[in-house]
Amino acid sequence: MSLKLLTRLWSVISPDRRLEWKKAREREFILAANSLKTLSVTDRGGMSIDPEELREQIVALREQLKHLVHNRSA
């Protein structure tokens, strides 16, 4: 059996009844985690990432979203 067939069978047997926004949020998280270059997962389920990569992404996102923040000094 292929993984696709097993996935379809499982979705019929046990459908995901979560709200759509929760499913979408989980998909967004998975995409974000998969985009990390230095993410590594141990055989016991632990995760690690280079803190410098996180810092670079946070700085880049702050720059992209700074128009959403109201500047009090202005």
N, C-alpha and C positions, 0 to 999 in steps of 0.2 A: 504494500500500500504506500502511496505517496503521502508526503506531509500535507499537501493541499487537500487530499481526500479526507485525511484524518481531521484536519481543521474544520472542514465543512461538516463532517459527521458530528464532531464535538459541539459545533454551534447549534446543530439541530437538537442534540440531547440536552445541552445545558446553555441556553441562550444568555447573552450578556444583557442584563436588565438595568444596567446603570444608565443614568441620564446622559444624553448626547454630549453635553458640555464636559462631563467628567471623562468620557471616552476621548474627546478631542484633546483635552488637557493632557491625558496620558500619552496620546500619540505625539503631541508637541514635545513632551519631555523625552520620549524615546528618540525622536529626531535630533534634539539638542544633544543628548548624551552620545549618540552615534557620530555626531560631527566633531567631537573632541578628539584631537590627534593623539594625546598622550594618555588617554584613559586605558587602564588595564584592570582586569578582573582576575582575582585568584580562583583556584579550584574550590575554595571554601566560600566563595561569594563576596569576599572583600573587594573593595574598589580603591584605586588610587589614581591621582592625576597630578601633573606638574603644576604647582601653584602659580608659576609664571604664566602658563597658558590661561588659567582662570583670570588672572589679573589683566592680561591683555584683552580678553573678551569683555570683561566688565568695563574697562576704560573705553573700548570701542562702542559698546552699547550705550554707555552714558553719553558719549558724544552724539550718537544717533538720536537719542531720546531727550536731549536737553531742552528742546523746544516745548516739551510737555510740563516743565517745571517752572513755576512762577518765581521770579527773582524778587525777593523782598526789598533789596536795596534800590531797585529801579523806581 
